C-alpha cells in the first residue's frame, strides 16, 4: 500500500458488510493492514473472511469442490486433489530467507537480500488473484490459550490449501479476538498464480517461497503443493525457530507420541526424522498413542521439558501405507470422514497408491493426467501409478490411537528424544547417548540421511541434515546447536537422547530389519529411559543387551530374534563411524560459530573408536564389548 493509513479504505471498498464485520471484530490493526495489503497487491475479485464457525469451515470445503480444486471420491468425505506434474515436493532451492541489511545466516541457508526478494515475489503476486475468491483464515499453532500458542493469519486464493488447513490446524479466530491489539501473529500470503486447464499452477518457473523474517511473514507464488503453500507447516517452523531463539525455547521437526511401558506407565517421546524416513510410522506404532507426527515446540516448565504438537492433523506420505504396516491410518483412509488424497491414482472414484498392499489398476487418472501402466513423461522417465510423494491429509481426532493430551495447553513431559535417518551402513538400529550434550552433538547434530522423493532432486544421496531440521533452520547453525545444548543444561535431568536407524543393510544390500521392528526399538528406549534395562557401553553410545531384545521381539512382535541377528545388526562398524565423524566435522569446521564443545566431543568419540579398533579390528561383535 502506498500509505498505511489507506488500509481502512481498501477494506471497506473490497469487503461486504458481513466479512468486514468479521475482520474488524479482531481488534488488531496489524491484522487489518496485512489483509488490506494482500488485497491491494493481489487484486482478488471477492474476499471471504472465515471465523471458527462450522458454517464458514463448510463453505471453504464446498468451494474446493465447486472450483474443482478437489473432487469427491466414492467414500463419503473423501476428496482428491492434484498438484501440477512439476509441483510435487518442497522446492528447497527456491525457498529463501529475505535478509534485512546487516543480517547473515551463513552460506548453508538459502537467502536473498530483502529488498531484492520482496520486489521479485511481490512482482509475481501483483494482480495474481484477479478474478478469484481469496480466503482470509485464522489458525493457532499449538493448543489455544497456552504458553505455546502462536496465532496465524493466512490469505490464499487456493480453497484446497484453506481446506487442508482446516484438517491440519486448530482454528484461531477467537484466539486472535481475545488477544486484541497486542497480539503477535505470523502471517502468510499465497497465490497459486495463473492456472492451467487442469486447474494446477501454470507458471512453476515463477514458483517462489520467500520468508520475510523481519515481518514474520511468508510469501508463496505459483505453487499448490501443500509443503510449499500451507504456510503454517514447515514455513511457520522457520519463523518459530527464530522466535524460540529470541525467547529461550525450541521449535523442532519432531513427532510426539506416548509409549506404553510396564505397569500401566506411559512415557512421552519426541522424535526427529527427515521426510520418508519413518517419522509418521513411528508415531503411529500399534499399541502406542500419537500426539503429533511432524512439529513440536519445547519449553522448560518448572524444570521439566514439556512439548506440544504444533498441529492438529497429519499431512502424511501415503506410499507403503497398508493394513499390515500402518493399520490405524489404513483404516481411516478406507472409511467415511474427511480425508484429502493428493497425487494418487484414481480409478472409478477410488484411490490407489504405491505399496498399499494390493494390485494396482493398469489405468486411471493421476498427477500426469490420463495414465496407463508403462507411461513415460517427456524426458523418458517412468510415470508411476501414484507419485512417490503422494499424500493424505486427515485430522488427528479421526485416529483410534490419538492421545488424550493432544490439546493439553500445558503439553506433555518429554521422557526421551529419538533421532533417525536413512543410513545403510553405519549406525546400529538403536543406541542411547551418554548424556544430553553427547546426544545433541554426535546423534542429533550429526544426522545424515539418504534423500527421498519428499524433496525435489536426486534420490539416494547421503545428505547432512542437522537434527532433521536443516531445511528449516532460520538462524546460524552454530547458534541453533548452542540453543539445544543450553536447553538441556537448563534442566537438572534433561530427557535422554536416542539414535535409531531403520535402514541398515546387509552385505547383500537387503534391509536387516522389518518395518515393524521399530516397535521393539522404541520399547527398549522407553525401558532404558527409566533405567529398567542394563546397557552395553560402546564408543558411540549405549546399546541393548541381546537378552532384552530377544524378550521384546517375542513380546511385541511374536517374532524370534536370534544371536546372529543381534551380532549383525549391532556390530560396531568402526571405519564407517570414523568416516562419518570426518564428514560431519568437515562441515562444522566451515561454520564459524560452531561451539567448541562440538569438536571436543568429536575428538573424544574418534579416540574411543580408534582405541577399540586397535584392540579388536574394524568390526566388533557387540558380545565382545
ABEGO torsion letter per residue (X at the ends): XABAAAAAAAAAAABBAAAAAAAAABBBAAAAAAAAAAAAAAGBABBBBBBABAAAAAAAAAAAAAAGABBBBABBGBBBBBBBAABABBBAAABBBBBBBGBBAEAABBBBBAAAAAAAAAAAABGAABGBBBBBBBBBBEBBGBAABBBBBBBBABAAAAAAAAAABBBAAAAAAAAEAABBBBBBBBBAEBBBAAGBBABAAABBBBBBAAAGBBBBBGBABAAAABAABAAAAAAAAAAAAAAGBBBBBBBBBBBBBBGGBBBBBBBBBBBGAGAAAAAABBGBBBABAABBBBBBBGGBBBBBBABABBBBBABGBBAAABAAAAAAAABBEBBBBBGBBBBGGBBBBBGAGBBBBABEBBAAEBBBBGBBBAAGBBBBABBAABBBBBBAAABAABBAAAABAAEBBBABBBBBBBBAAABBABBBBABAAAAAAAAAAABBBBBBAABBEBBGBBBBBBGGAAAABABBAAAAAAAAAAAAAABABBBBBBBBBAABBBAAGBBABBAAAAAAAAAAAAAAAAGABBBBBBAAEBBBBAAAAAAAAAAAAGBBBBAAAAAAAABBBAAAAAAAAAAAAAAAAABAABBAAAAAAAAAAAAAAAAAAAAAEABBBAAAX
